[in-house]
Amino acid sequence: MPVTYARGVATVGVIACAAGGVEQLCDELVTPLLRAGHQVPVTLTPTAFSWLRANGEADRIEASTGFPVRGPSRLPWEPRAHPAQLDAIVVAPATFNSTAKIALGLADNQALTVVTESLTTVPVVLFPLINAAHAEHPAWASHMAALRVAGVHLIEGPDLWPLHPPRQLPPDQKLPWGAIVEAIERGLRGDERRG
């Protein structure tokens, strides 16, 4: 049954970065959220935007959601393409770089601006698609701690995403899309405490 709110259906902003698995975004994340009755505007980091525009996935997402896929920032005189108010945000997949920027409050592209502006006001689910070397970086633990303090639900752990050495991910390793969708639904229901 769809989750409904005073304004109607929930609006779940999807943010995706240029990482392996982003090409599955429409089938594995956008479509399940649409089936649950949500509006799903999608914003991509610049490289993810160029990837999904080139392979036709951005067109599929636009046809499915009814919203244009955002990548580049709009010009000041252009109308907003997405709803101004989001009920929740999911960042998946998130690269090591973008995760660090979000933790530090760096919003140097449209996708990260959406997240950093809403970080403590709506439920945020983030799946950092990292490898074992990333996890050992000296700054990584403090970035994860900052996101937890902000109330971000992190999709992580060996049961959801076993870490492998760089460039040694098994070819059949699937992103934990089901866990990501479940976490955003719990956040929308208010099942998880913020902050």
N, C-alpha and C positions, 0 to 999 in steps of 0.2 A: 504494500500500500504506500502511495507517495506521502512523503512528509510535507505537510502544508503549514503555512504561517499566516499571520494576519494579512500580509501583502499577497498571499497566494502561494505559488510553488517556491521552493528554495532556489536560489541562484548560487551555484557552485563555480567559482572561478578556477579554471585549470591553468596552471603555469607549467611549462615544460622546457627543459634545457636540451642542448645537443649532446646526448649520451645514447649509448646503445639501448635499444628498446623503444626509443621515442617514435619510431615508425609504427609501433603498435598502439599508439595513443588513442586513435579513433575506436578501434575494435575493443580494446581492453579496459579503457577508462571512460572515455566520453560516452560510448553507447550504453554501458551499464548505468551511468548516472542519468542519462536521458530516460532509460527504461524505468528508473526509480521515480520519474516525474519531475526531475530538476531541469532548470535552465542551465546551460553549460557554455558560457563564453570562454574562449581559449586564447591565451596570450603566450607567445613563444619568445625565447631569447633570440637575438639576431641570427645566430648560426642555425639554431633549430628551425627558425622561420625559413631560412634559405633551403635547408634540407627538405622540409615537408612541402614547401612550395614546389621544389624541383621534382619530387617523386609523386606529386598529385595528392598526397595525404591532406594537405591544407584544404584542398577543394572538397574532399570527402567530409572533413570536419565541418566546413561551412555549410555543406548541403544537409548534414545531420542536425546541426545546432540552430541554423538560421541566423547565426552571427558571423561576421567576418572574423577570420583569424588575425589577431594583432601580432605584430612583430616590431616594425619601426614605430616610433612615437608619432602620434598624429600632429599635424600642424595646428597652431593655436586657433585658427579660424575654422577648422574642420569640426563637425559634430562628433560627439562621443559615439563610438560604435558599440560599446558594451554598457550594460546597466551600471549606474553609479554606485549602487549598494550591492555588496556581496554578502551572502549568509555564511559562506565558508570558502576556504581556499585549499586546493591541493597542489603541491609542487612535486611533480613526478614525471620523468626522472629528474632529479636535481644533481648537477655535477658537483664535484669537490669545490671548484671555483665559485659557483653560484651559491652553494650552501655557506661557504665562508663569508661571502659578501652579505648575504641575508643576516647572518649572525652579527656582523659588524655594522649593519645599517647602511651598507653601500648600495645605492640604487642607481646604477649607471646605465640601465636600459629599461624599457617599458615593463618588461616582465617583473624585474626586481622591484620596480617602483610600486606595482600593484601589491606585492607581498609585504614590503617594508611599511607601506602606509596602513596595512590592515593587521599587522602581526599580532597586536595585543587586543584587537577588538572583535575578531571573529575566529571560529575554530580554524586552525591551520594544520594540515597534515603534510609532512615532508618526507620523501624517500630519497636519501642521499645514495646515489649509485656510485659507490667508491670501491677501491681495491684495498688489499692489506697494507700497501705502502702508504696510501692516503691516511688510513686509520692510525698509522704510526707517526704521522707528522706532528711535531711538537705543539702546534696551535690547534689541532683537531679537537682534543678533549675540551678545551675552553670554548670553542665554537658550539659544540654540542650542549655544553652546560648553559651557554647564553640562550640558545634556542629553547631549552627546557624551562628556564626561568621565564621566558616569554610565553610559555604555555603551548608551544608547538608539540604536536604529537609526531614523534619520529618513528618511522618504519625502519627498524634496524634489528640486528641480532642474528646469530648463526642459524636460527630456525627459519628466518625470513630471507636473509641475504648472507650466505656464507662468503667470507672474504677470501679472495685468491690473490696470488702475486699478479703484478701488472701484466696485461696481455695473456693471461692464462685462464680466463673465464671459460668454463666448459660450453661448447656450442649449444647444448640443450638447456642451459640455465635460463629460466624464465624470470622476468621481473615479478615481484609479489603483488600483482595487480589486485587480486582478491582481498588481500589484507589492507591495501590502500583504500579500496572502495568501502570495506567494512569500517575502517577508522573514520572516514569522512561521514558515514551515516551515523556512527556513534556520536561524533562531534555535533552534528546537526540536531540530534535528539537531546543533546546536553548530558549524555552519559559520562562524559569526561570532564574533570575539573579543569578550569583555565588557570594558568599560572601556577 
